[in-house]
Amino acid sequence: MKVKKEGEVFYATSGDVKVPIYEQSVGKSVKNAAQLNETALRSVIKDHKIDVPEAIDPKKLTAIVAGLIQIAWHRQFNKADEALLAKLIDQHNARIAGYVKEPVAKTKKESKPRASHLYNLSKESIAKEKELKLSKQQQLVFDAIKALKSSTAAQITEAVVKSGQLVTRQEPARVVAFYLTTWKGEGIVEVAAA
């Protein structure tokens, strides 16, 4: 989710959905996810390219959006603590994985390998790079995408690792995958089939 300020109020936004957040309290900000109806929750989740089953409990939808709000809050107001942000991202991804059932393996047909996607920065994000207020880790991934131009997630990860500047306990591929997924939903990156 993106954070925007209107007057004196900050909002976590995604598409047409906006949720008030408070600079002084991440807890109050996250609780605001409960104000959203199921349609709004699904809209935010869809904007972030997260696949969830149709029959999922609405409380789980609220938990996913609350996690997105929490991550957006920390990006906006707690930029210094990248280790905490990385931990929150891990927890959020684990939460989503726990809500989504694994697909049943095909037995009769051979599955085709997934097509690789090529990632590029949108022209708008390049023009407004300074306004994005990226953390060091985000800037590292952003710069790798910018330098490589049209590249796969694996190529971006390789460039980030080669830089020697990525400081995280997570697997580098997981960090890159998170930002690509999030940024795709925010319009920062554009995706094309390889």
Backbone hydrogen bonds in HBPLUS format (Angstrom, degrees):
<---DONOR---> <-ACCEPTOR-->    atom                        ^
c    i                          cat <-CA-CA->   ^        H-A-AA   ^      H-
h    n   atom  resd res      DA  || num        DHA   H-A  angle D-A-AA Bond
n    s   type  num  typ     dist DA aas  dist angle  dist       angle   num
A0002-LYS N   A0013-THR O   2.95 MM  11  5.17 157.0  2.00 154.3 153.0     1
A0013-THR N   A0002-LYS O   2.63 MM  11  5.17 164.8  1.65 155.6 161.3     2
A0004-LYS N   A0011-TYR O   2.79 MM   7  5.24 158.7  1.84 152.3 159.3     3
A0011-TYR N   A0004-LYS O   2.66 MM   7  5.24 152.6  1.73 158.2 167.5     4
A0006-GLU N   A0009-VAL O   2.77 MM   3  5.38 163.8  1.80 168.0 167.0     5
A0009-VAL N   A0006-GLU O   3.07 MM   3  5.38 160.5  2.11 131.7 129.6     6
A0021-ILE N   A0010-PHE O   2.95 MM  11  5.53 166.2  1.97 135.4 136.7     7
A0012-ALA N   A0019-VAL O   2.78 MM   7  5.17 160.7  1.82 153.4 154.5     8
A0019-VAL N   A0012-ALA O   2.87 MM   7  5.17 157.5  1.92 143.6 151.1     9
A0014-SER N   A0017-VAL O   2.92 MM   3  5.33 154.7  1.98 154.3 158.8    10
A0017-VAL N   A0014-SER O   3.01 MM   3  5.33 152.7  2.09 137.3 134.3    11
A0025-SER N   A0022-TYR O   3.08 MM   3  5.39 149.4  2.18 108.8 117.7    12
A0029-SER N   A0025-SER O   3.28 MM   4  6.33 154.7  2.34 135.0 142.3    13
A0030-VAL N   A0026-VAL O   2.90 MM   4  6.11 160.4  1.94 154.4 158.1    14
A0031-LYS N   A0027-GLY O   3.09 MM   4  6.30 155.9  2.15 147.0 153.6    15
A0032-ASN N   A0029-SER O   3.19 MM   3  5.48 143.6  2.33 102.5 112.5    16
A0033-ALA N   A0030-VAL O   3.08 MM   3  5.84 167.3  2.09 121.5 125.4    17
A0034-ALA N   A0031-LYS O   3.10 MM   3  5.85 154.0  2.17 119.1 124.7    18
A0035-GLN N   A0032-ASN O   3.03 MM   3  5.41 158.2  2.08 110.2 117.1    19
A0036-LEU N   A0033-ALA O   3.15 MM   3  5.69 161.0  2.19 114.0 119.6    20
A0041-LEU N   A0037-ASN O   2.96 MM   4  6.25 162.7  1.99 157.3 162.9    21
A0042-ARG N   A0038-GLU O   2.88 MM   4  6.06 167.0  1.89 152.6 155.8    22
A0043-SER N   A0039-THR O   2.95 MM   4  6.13 146.9  2.07 141.5 151.1    23
A0044-VAL N   A0040-ALA O   3.01 MM   4  6.31 159.9  2.05 154.2 157.5    24
A0045-ILE N   A0041-LEU O   2.99 MM   4  6.26 165.8  2.01 153.7 157.9    25
A0046-LYS N   A0042-ARG O   2.81 MM   4  5.92 157.0  1.86 145.8 152.5    26
A0047-ASP N   A0043-SER O   2.89 MM   4  6.09 156.3  1.94 147.1 153.8    27
A0048-HIS N   A0044-VAL O   3.16 MM   4  6.45 134.5  2.38 140.6 151.8    28
A0048-HIS N   A0045-ILE O   3.18 MM   3  5.21 133.2  2.41  95.2 107.6    29
A0050-ILE N   A0045-ILE O   3.14 MM   5  5.54 171.1  2.15 154.5 154.0    30
A0049-LYS N   A0046-LYS O   2.91 MM   3  4.97 159.4  1.96 111.5 114.2    31
A0056-ILE N   A0053-PRO O   3.35 MM   3  5.48 154.1  2.42 114.1 112.7    32
A0060-LYS N   A0057-ASP O   2.85 MM   3  5.44 138.4  2.02 117.0 128.0    33
A0061-LEU N   A0057-ASP O   3.35 MM   4  6.85 147.3  2.46 143.4 152.6    34
A0062-THR N   A0058-PRO O   2.96 MM   4  6.27 157.1  2.01 148.6 154.4    35
A0063-ALA N   A0059-LYS O   2.98 MM   4  6.23 149.2  2.07 137.2 145.6    36
A0064-ILE N   A0060-LYS O   3.00 MM   4  6.27 152.0  2.08 145.9 152.3    37
A0065-VAL N   A0061-LEU O   3.05 MM   4  6.37 166.9  2.06 154.6 157.3    38
A0066-ALA N   A0062-THR O   2.78 MM   4  5.94 155.2  1.84 149.2 157.4    39
A0067-GLY N   A0063-ALA O   2.99 MM   4  6.17 149.2  2.08 139.7 147.2    40
A0068-LEU N   A0064-ILE O   3.07 MM   4  6.47 149.0  2.17 143.7 152.2    41
A0069-ILE N   A0065-VAL O   2.88 MM   4  6.20 154.3  1.95 152.0 159.1    42
A0070-GLN N   A0066-ALA O   2.87 MM   4  6.10 157.1  1.92 147.3 153.9    43
A0071-ILE N   A0067-GLY O   2.99 MM   4  6.21 159.9  2.03 148.2 152.8    44
A0072-ALA N   A0068-LEU O   2.96 MM   4  6.15 161.6  2.00 145.5 151.0    45
A0073-TRP N   A0069-ILE O   2.80 MM   4  6.01 157.2  1.85 152.0 158.5    46
A0074-HIS N   A0070-GLN O   3.01 MM   4  6.29 164.7  2.04 151.1 154.2    47
A0075-ARG N   A0071-ILE O   2.94 MM   4  6.20 153.0  2.02 148.8 156.7    48
A0076-GLN N   A0072-ALA O   3.02 MM   4  6.21 151.7  2.10 146.6 153.8    49
A0077-PHE N   A0073-TRP O   2.80 MM   4  5.91 175.2  1.80 165.5 166.5    50
A0078-ASN N   A0074-HIS O   2.97 MM   4  4.62 145.8  2.09 119.3 127.0    51
A0081-ASP N   A0078-ASN O   3.39 MM   3  6.18 157.4  2.44 120.7 124.8    52
A0085-LEU N   A0081-ASP O   3.17 MM   4  6.49 159.8  2.21 145.4 151.2    53
A0086-ALA N   A0082-GLU O   2.86 MM   4  6.05 158.1  1.91 148.0 153.6    54
A0087-LYS N   A0083-ALA O   3.00 MM   4  6.24 153.2  2.08 143.7 150.9    55
A0088-LEU N   A0084-LEU O   2.88 MM   4  6.17 158.0  1.93 153.7 159.7    56
A0089-ILE N   A0085-LEU O   2.93 MM   4  6.17 155.5  1.99 149.7 156.3    57
A0090-ASP N   A0086-ALA O   3.01 MM   4  6.27 158.1  2.06 146.5 152.1    58
A0091-GLN N   A0087-LYS O   2.93 MM   4  6.22 163.8  1.95 152.5 156.7    59
A0092-HIS N   A0088-LEU O   2.85 MM   4  6.03 157.1  1.91 147.8 154.5    60
A0093-ASN N   A0089-ILE O   2.90 MM   4  6.13 165.1  1.93 153.7 157.2    61
A0094-ALA N   A0090-ASP O   2.91 MM   4  6.13 156.7  1.97 150.6 157.4    62
A0095-ARG N   A0091-GLN O   2.89 MM   4  6.07 153.5  1.96 146.1 153.5    63
A0096-ILE N   A0092-HIS O   3.00 MM   4  6.32 163.1  2.03 153.4 156.9    64
A0097-ALA N   A0093-ASN O   2.94 MM   4  6.13 163.0  1.97 147.1 152.3    65
A0098-GLY N   A0094-ALA O   2.94 MM   4  6.14 146.4  2.06 144.2 152.9    66
A0099-TYR N   A0096-ILE O   2.97 MM   3  5.16 139.1  2.14 102.8 114.8    67
A0100-VAL N   A0096-ILE O   3.15 MM   4  6.39 135.0  2.36 150.7 162.7    68
A0194-ALA N   A0116-SER O   2.75 MM  78  5.34 151.7  1.82 167.9 158.0    69
A0118-LEU N   A0192-ALA O   2.62 MM  74  5.15 170.6  1.63 163.7 167.3    70
A0192-ALA N   A0118-LEU O   2.96 MM  74  5.15 148.4  2.06 143.1 152.3    71
A0119-TYR N   A0151-SER O   2.70 MM  32  5.38 167.9  1.72 147.3 148.3    72
A0151-SER N   A0119-TYR O   3.29 MM  32  5.38 162.1  2.32 133.6 136.5    73
A0120-ASN N   A0190-GLU O   3.02 MM  70  5.26 156.1  2.07 149.3 155.0    74
A0190-GLU N   A0120-ASN O   2.69 MM  70  5.26 160.7  1.73 156.3 162.6    75
A0122-SER N   A0188-ILE O   2.85 MM  66  5.52 170.2  1.86 141.4 141.7    76
A0126-ILE N   A0122-SER O   3.15 MM   4  6.48 152.5  2.22 151.1 158.5    77
A0127-ALA N   A0123-LYS O   3.03 MM   4  6.25 160.6  2.07 148.8 154.1    78
A0128-LYS N   A0124-GLU O   2.95 MM   4  6.12 143.1  2.09 143.6 153.9    79
A0131-GLU N   A0128-LYS O   2.99 MM   3  5.29 126.2  2.29 106.9 121.3    80
A0132-LEU N   A0129-GLU O   3.18 MM   3  5.38 147.1  2.30 102.7 112.1    81
A0139-GLN N   A0135-SER O   2.80 MM   4  5.96 161.4  1.84 154.2 159.7    82
A0140-LEU N   A0136-LYS O   2.98 MM   4  6.19 147.9  2.09 143.6 151.8    83
A0141-VAL N   A0137-GLN O   3.23 MM   4  6.58 158.2  2.28 148.8 152.9    84
A0142-PHE N   A0138-GLN O   2.80 MM   4  6.01 167.3  1.82 157.0 161.4    85
A0143-ASP N   A0139-GLN O   2.80 MM   4  5.89 165.0  1.82 149.6 153.2    86
A0144-ALA N   A0140-LEU O   3.11 MM   4  6.29 148.6  2.21 138.2 146.6    87
A0145-ILE N   A0141-VAL O   3.01 MM   4  6.32 159.5  2.05 154.8 159.5    88
A0146-LYS N   A0142-PHE O   2.93 MM   4  6.18 159.6  1.97 150.5 156.9    89
A0147-ALA N   A0143-ASP O   2.89 MM   4  6.04 158.3  1.93 146.8 152.1    90
A0148-LEU N   A0144-ALA O   2.98 MM   4  6.07 159.0  2.03 147.8 153.4    91
A0149-LYS N   A0145-ILE O   2.92 MM   4  5.72 136.8  2.11 144.0 153.7    92
A0156-ILE N   A0152-THR O   3.00 MM   4  6.31 157.9  2.05 151.9 158.2    93
A0157-THR N   A0153-ALA O   2.88 MM   4  6.07 162.0  1.91 150.5 155.5    94
A0158-GLU N   A0154-ALA O   2.95 MM   4  6.13 158.9  1.99 144.8 150.6    95
A0159-ALA N   A0155-GLN O   3.02 MM   4  6.27 155.7  2.08 144.8 150.8    96
A0160-VAL N   A0156-ILE O   2.94 MM   4  6.22 155.9  2.00 151.2 158.0    97
A0161-VAL N   A0157-THR O   2.91 MM   4  6.15 164.6  1.93 156.8 160.5    98
A0162-LYS N   A0158-GLU O   2.91 MM   4  6.06 160.8  1.94 148.2 153.9    99
A0163-SER N   A0159-ALA O   3.12 MM   4  6.27 135.5  2.33 137.8 148.2   100
A0163-SER N   A0160-VAL O   3.26 MM   3  5.30 132.6  2.49  94.5 106.8   101
A0164-GLY N   A0161-VAL O   3.04 MM   3  5.56 147.6  2.14 112.0 120.7   102
A0174-ARG N   A0171-GLU O   2.95 MM   3  5.33 128.3  2.22 108.6 122.2   103
A0175-VAL N   A0171-GLU O   3.21 MM   4  6.62 152.3  2.29 152.6 160.7   104
A0176-VAL N   A0172-PRO O   2.98 MM   4  6.26 170.5  1.99 159.7 161.1   105
A0177-ALA N   A0173-ALA O   2.89 MM   4  5.96 160.1  1.92 142.0 148.5   106
A0178-PHE N   A0174-ARG O   2.97 MM   4  6.10 154.1  2.04 142.1 148.6   107
A0179-TYR N   A0175-VAL O   3.14 MM   4  6.48 167.7  2.16 154.4 156.3   108
A0180-LEU N   A0176-VAL O   2.90 MM   4  6.11 163.9  1.92 157.3 162.4   109
A0181-THR N   A0177-ALA O   2.98 MM   4  6.08 164.8  2.01 148.4 152.4   110
A0182-THR N   A0178-PHE O   2.87 MM   4  6.08 170.0  1.88 157.3 160.5   111
A0183-TRP N   A0179-TYR O   2.75 MM   4  5.70 167.1  1.77 150.8 155.4   112
A0184-LYS N   A0180-LEU O   2.87 MM   4  5.87 142.0  2.02 139.0 149.1   113
A0185-GLY N   A0181-THR O   3.29 MM   4  6.56 157.3  2.34 144.4 148.7   114
A0186-GLU N   A0182-THR O   3.08 MM   4  6.39 135.5  2.28 139.2 152.3   115
A0187-GLY N   A0183-TRP O   2.88 MM   4  5.90 109.8  2.38 138.0 152.7   116
A0188-ILE N   A0183-TRP O   2.86 MM   5  4.90 139.5  2.03 145.4 147.7   117
A0189-VAL N   A0183-TRP O   3.43 MM   6  5.57 163.1  2.46 105.8 107.4   118
A0187-GLY N   A0184-LYS O   3.29 MM   3  5.20 156.7  2.35  98.0 104.9   119
